[in-house]
Amino acid sequence: MSSPNRILYWFRSDLRLHDNPALTAACTEAAEVLPVYVFDPAQFRELPKLGLKKTGIFRANFLLESVADLRQSLRARGADLIIRVGDPAQILADMAEEINARAVYASKEVTSEETDVESALSKRLKPLNIDIELFWSSTLYHIRDLPFGIAKLPDVFTQFRTRVEKEAQVRELDPTPDQVVMPTGIKAGDLPTLEQLGFTETLQTDNRAAISFKGGESVALARLEHYLWTSDLIRTYKATRNGMLGEAYSSKFSAWLAHGCLSPRFIYHEIKRYEQDRGGNESTYWLIFELIWRDFFRFVALRFGSRLFKPSGIKHALKKQWNHDPDLFQRWARGETGIPLIDANMRELNATGFMSNRGRQNVASFLVNDLGLNWTWGAAYFESLLIDYDPCSNWGNWNYVAGVGNDPREAPNGQPRYFNIYSQATRYDEQGLYVKHWLPELANVPGDKVHLVSELTQQQQAEFGVGIGDTYPIPMVDPIKWQKNR
């Protein structure tokens, strides 16, 4: 009697049932599908140089919520999610052999750690005569639909965007499986706790957070529904997207996109439906524009491989020298630089695991250009803290800020992306509301003085209840230079 046609489905950063090409294929092609998620302890290890966990508590918690949500969705379709903790390659190969699977299906990743796991799994499956099939599922435009090979990927984003918009189509959605039939007799396994993943601290919530992120496909779809259809917030996206306070200034889809709880194609098709139903404008297009940015970073990561993570960057800029002062870095990381816009953003990140796009560009520029610190330290700090960490977007953006990437905005060749922090502060936080939100010690400083608080006289400091060098740090760099270069 022949064995049943079985596929082991390995969930990775695609924690959803909707528009999941690999899962749809597995459910279509096999009589039985075994859905599995493996927590890899390597992803939660300590980074000794910086005293950080590779995955910090905010992202770890969001991941646990996302996996729990996925398990509920599979149970609603008559299946379950098998959960394990350990080496993914070994666990998956053993399980595939145990159930007599003909193949392992999964989504394709592009960055080195993830592709190393794919290779290790492939090597273990080969002697077992079990295939591994990897499906492209993370971008808006499918890799096979690009009008150029990855080796010919344009260096400049504008050229990339112009060509894909003109010469490529966004594919239709893959159908969500109504039912998942799985083999019996496999123990489902428990969802690990934060403590079991190595966390000794307790997860803290901060009521000042811009948004309360909760992981999972169902929450992601509800956020999309709210942002487009319930609130019409998408209509003003282009005008508000550089904000820093509250949940409404931007879509906040990034955390769910990063974990694969939300498909970029689904967002695209919903926006198109919205435009047909309620009319399009510059803002509806701009959200698609940002999804194309996300694609570009993923294709850049695919093209340049491990160079993305080295101090010399994708430009292979070996002559660039970086400062490696841990004390300077820790002051930046703690939000104690004495520059209010930088400190407010870093304290938001430390308290919530989130920071606006505008904030990220400013704190990165300050670390690289004003402190001269090794940009990879900043990128690793973001990797640990950010709930919406995506290796391609995070390390790609840091490459560009550090001047070691092919600048997608056509900046002068080899020049880092420098931000005048004072100009940025007065433009995007004119009244100082964001700074005061995260730096309560500056609450009584007038909005027109808060961004140059270090210039206050002793009398003004006494009047506004702030002591420079006492209740608020002396600035690490002279902020007057930004006024001179405005």
Steps between C-alpha positions, in 0.01 A plus 500: 500500500646838402557759770276811501610810310626720785673837511654657808430873493765705678372839613770767518445877456169428328271461801173519309251291307390770251702546180762246601613336172702221663218400736239514224722278283552251783128475574419463128768244419498273806238281666639600841700802614688527830540869601808558718664800667843470664634754749874514437697578821773658283259785429477581872871481584698775670712735289788529750669812356187711537338326795181436302285209402484446125120499534386722786193452715262721298552312175512163676161570657352614168633181338340283771167678450527453123572127529214458750264679260613279213437190710143618569439559128625151412286344772198677352580316175521158660876487547757624753843658509782275614735708717856407587807675647848414370708469184250541212699294249526198729145521639339543157703223336421258782131586489483475120654154523266401784183582303644368174462839330581520131606864537547798730341822372590844635532864402836615362714738700793703367734599783795289607386353832168393352653355183758312710211323676344419161830346386543302821148360468551414133817304588317302767205423269711386204603156637138449608389556140266779615473812284503857627304759303534868581240750377544873447233666713632809682487781243241695307657413165596137447868449427418318174298798379783755529604648164867429581711233668616559858857557377364793294292647785514882465714669766256786534150447638335742257627297203380178664155643576454651153579172327292270720199731488522514122608145415378270781161406641407426860368145503153406617461361852547133575180356649482441877456128577151421633623183663837352593513121532795389709652164604394377842713382789747792514514680834412866443742641759455803721570860412818593690489778757728805495681343794558179305649709218755636747344826620547578866329841492124558490334654195409859583233703323512878479178698465685767299547254209382616156316170451454183700641235265354153528628220280299286261326487166155574644625820668684597181188466287301700755761780489482506119119513513516786749766702317332479160132440540388604849704815554599605144842587647664392177358812332750720689793257523744702288444814705525333842755220444791701646321540833631361825207508743199268511370205300337691214797672328611181318360159416709314762478190275877443527499262800247266338677521163833413663358183656299410193167542681395733219563452129625805306293383202188494715567860607550595134177338381304651790633846411399443137153396618489809723595724206221352288247532779595835657745653254876512494736786574870563557477337844351173382780475244762593759430198715559279194815705435623404850431132428717531189775645722470190717535281189810689393677434830419130478638473147811700603554248783465213254748658260772588753468221756713518815659831393184666633610417858869599483634843606620557141142445379379410154738762357794303642629829643802354680673836553225638724606518865255478789518596864450211750440687826254296711427791737393729213289219360328434833411868539343492154320173578361623833379830353745710703672697223377842612335549159124492573375359166754215514434422866122503461515255210741264674292502817188421298684206343625374837157529662284362218705324228386754241622824345370704206677490166595866542649423840700204368667708232598769751640275772691298239650812344598629845676173590686480171568860404513688830651231725691311230405167658496167319165493326467121546464560876198720432354248257545219755334714768202554273493128421470419868247766596269552202176302489486559123861396437549375146862411415483638146340835581692554823850420379430649156396833651802506733729430200367810328517727804859387557598573138594137431194416291405585146299803598147452369428872508778601263701687766852614405715192451652369822340764722322380813140610540544786743207640699509844659338395828390849603336567161328162518381566855352841424341372180343179630448589868457874479329539839718241672196284580673174406817584692301591813291184466812285546718739705277607790797680658462759220122537541513864612746623237320711235458329163715757320791438739478127570708385201793720614446443870875497568515869401269607783649744750526400866204726572290333225596155621380590848179649358421190289607244760785341305868472589741438213753247624266411785143411403585494127840412343755743360489450120754258350546733201454875472146550363585851380678347197160399360372856529801628310449246221125531454 
